Amino acid sequence: MKNLIVNIYKTLFFFDLSIVIAYYLPTIRAKNAAMQSLWREGIFLAVMIVFTFIFKRVVERNRLKIFNTSNKLRHYSIGLITGLVPSAFTVLVLMLIRKMIFSGINRPGHTLIWLAAIFLNVLATELLLRGYLFRLYRRYYGFAAVAVVITLLYISLNPGIFKHGIIYPANMLLNNFILCLLAEYSYSLLAPVTAHFAYNAVSSLVLGSLSLYAEKPYLLKFTFSGNKILSGSSVRLEGSIIMLIAQLAICVYFIVKLRKREKI
């Protein structure tokens, strides 16, 4: 019980204080929305790096291992495949059944800057959720309990996901759970960072489905039609039951793998 109370206080200082500081630090006013987003995400990442360093070195006195530098290629590959599969599978199925039709190419400017902003956001978010806090709770509690804690923190960051019916929040929560499974399976932050970035870059910047920035352009135009449960309606891929099925399959795969590891 004592550990739980101490960990709650650590969570409040690490999670809430870092977000408040990142929010109130000054931002630049730029005509270029991409540069402004890059600056904002850079501040967020800088705050998370400082907080992670302080809590790892000072609070935990280096007794908590957050970063695993072994098997980097394997962790990167697992993360990349896991991040790409849900969107790729959903697009393939929707195009085969003619619920998603390619309608052209956008030529937005500053694509690389938007990509960099997405990467900084992903890295900062993973440090916030599956870095220090994930390893802190995992030291004392089982994976299921830790996944619930991280999911609650994720919801507190994204309360608006429940405004879009049932399938959209289910997909977003499953995506968060998959990243927790990756962190557990690989003992690494690299795998969830890679999966998160691959997913966000493809769904948001390439396909224009996941809405990360209101100003952000996307590269490919698609027209969605037909049954809303299949096509996802206004929220597109993340509102499709096809993506829900793909993500459930990924969850089952990693859960089976983790159970086999426990038996061994």
N, C-alpha and C positions, 0 to 999 in steps of 0.2 A: 504493500500500500504506500509505503514511504517513497519507493522508486517511482510509482505512478504519479504522485503529487509533484515530485521533483521534475519528472519528465514533462508534465503539463506546464510547469513554469518555464522550463527550457523552450518548449514549443511556443508559448506566448511571446517570449523575447525574440526567438529566432524568426518565427513566421510573421507575427503581427508587426513587430518593430521594424524588420527589414522592409516590409511592404510600405509601411508609413513613411520611412526615410526615403525610399525610392520614389514614392509619389510626390513628396514635397521638395525634393531636390530640383533646382532650376533647370528648365529645358530651353532649348534654342527655338527661336521663331524663324522658320525658313519657308520660303516660297515653295521649295521642293518638299512635298509630303514624304517622299522616301527618305530624305536626309533627316527630317524631323523624327520619323519613326526609328531610324537607325540610332540617333542620339538618345532617344527615350529608352530603347532596349539596351543600349550600351550602359546607361546609368543603372538600369535594373540589374544587369549582369555584374557590374562593378560592385554594387552593394552586396549581392549574393556571394561574390568571391570573398569580400572582406568579412562578412558574417560567418561564412563557412570556415575561413582561416581562424578567426577568433574562437569560435566554438570548438573547433578541432584541437587547436593548440592550447588555448587557455582553459576553457571549461572542461574539456575531456582529457587534457594533457596527453594528447596523441594516443590514447587508449582505444580510440574508435577508428577503425579502418573504413574510410569512405571511398577511396580510389584504389582500383585494382588494375595494375598496369600489365599483367600477364595476359597472354592469349588475345592480344588486341585485334588481330586480323579476324579471329573466330568471332569475337564479340561484335565487331563491326559488321561482319557478314550476317550474323543472326539478326542484328538490329535492322539492317537494310532490307532483308527479305521480309521480316515481320512488318516493317513500316509500309512497304509497297504492296503487299498482297491484298489488303482489304479494298483499297481504291482500284487496283488493277482488275481484281475479280469482279467488282461491282460494275465497272465500266464495260468490261467484256460482256457480261450477262445482259446488261441493259441495251447495249448496242446490238447484240444478237436477237433480242426480242423487239427491237425497234422502238424502245421507250426513250432512247437517248441517241440523238442524231447530230453528227458533226456538222457545224454550220459556218466555219471560217476560222481565221487566225487574227488575233489582235497583235498590234505592234506597239506595245506600251514602252515607255522610256524607263530608264533606271532599274531594269530588271535585276541586275546584279546587286544593287543597293537594297532592293526589297528582299532579295534572297538572303543577304547578310543580316538584315533586320530580323527575319524569321529565325535564322540560326542563333542569333544572340538571345532572342526571346525563349527559344527552346532550351538553350544551355542554362539560362537563368532559372527557368521554371523547373528543370530537372534538379538543379542544385537546391532549389527551394523544397521540392516534394520528395524526391528519391535520392537526395544526397545525404546530408547530415541527419535529418529527421527519420528517414527510412531506416538507416543503420542504427540510430539511437533506439528506436522502438523495437527493432528486430533483435537487439541484444537481450531484451527482457521478455519479449512475447512472441507467439507463433505468427506465421505469415498471415493467416486469415485476419487476426486482430489488427496487424499492422496495415494490411490492405484497406480495412475499414477506416482506420484513422486517416490514411493518406487520401482516401476517397472523400471523406468529410472535408478535409482541407481543400481538396480540389473543387468541391461544390461551393465552398465559401469564396473561392476565387472566381467561379463561373456560375452564379445563381441564375443567370438569364437562360441557361440551357433548357429549363423547364417550361419556357414559353412556347415551345415548338412541338406540342403534342407528346407522344410517348416514344416513338422510335428514335427520334433525334437525341433526346437525353440518354436513352438506353445505349445508343451507339457511342456517345461521348464518354459515358461512365465505363463502358466496356473497354474503350481505348485506353482510359486511365488505368484500368485493371490489368490490361495486357502489359503496359509499361512496368507495373509493379511485378508482374510475373517475370518479365525480362530481367529486372533488377535482381530478383531472387534467384533465377535460373543461372545467370551469368556471374553473380557476385560482383557486378561491374556497373559503373555509371555510363560507360561507353555504349553499351547495347541499347538502353532506353533512350539515350540522347540521339543515337543514329536513327532508331525507329521513329521517334517523335519528329525529327527533322525531315526525314524522308516522307512521312505521312503529310505533314503540314505543307511542305514545299509542293508536293504533287497535287494534293486536294485544293490548296488555297491558291498558289501562284500559277500552276499550270491549268487546272480545271476550273478554277473560280467557284468552287463549291464551299469549302470551309471558310467562313468569314472571320478573318483575323484583323484586318484593317479596312475601315470603310472606304479609304481612298485608294486602296491597292488595286492595280489592274491585274488582269490574268491573261494568259497566252492563248488559250484555245476556247473557241465558242462552241457551246453545245445547246441543243434544244431538247428539253425534257417534256414528255407528254404521257397521256394515259393514266393508269391507276396511280394514285398518289402514294399508296403503300409501296409500290414498286419503284416509281420514279423519284420519290422523295419530295415532290411538290416544290415549294419555294426554297427549302433547305437542301435540295438536290441529294447528293450521294449520302450525306449523313442522315437523311431522312428516309433512306431506302431500307427495306427489310432484307435486301440482298446483302448489303454491307453488314447488317446485324448477324446474318447467318455466317458470313465469312469471319467475323470477329469472334463469334461463339466457337467456331471450329478452331481458331488459333488458341483461344483460352483452354479448350479441352486438350489440345495438343501439349501445351506447356504444363498443365495440371497433371496429365499422365506421366510426362517426363519427370516432374518433381516427385511424384509418388514412387516411381521406379527408383529414383535416387535414394529416397528414404529407406526403401526396402533393402537396397544394397548396403 
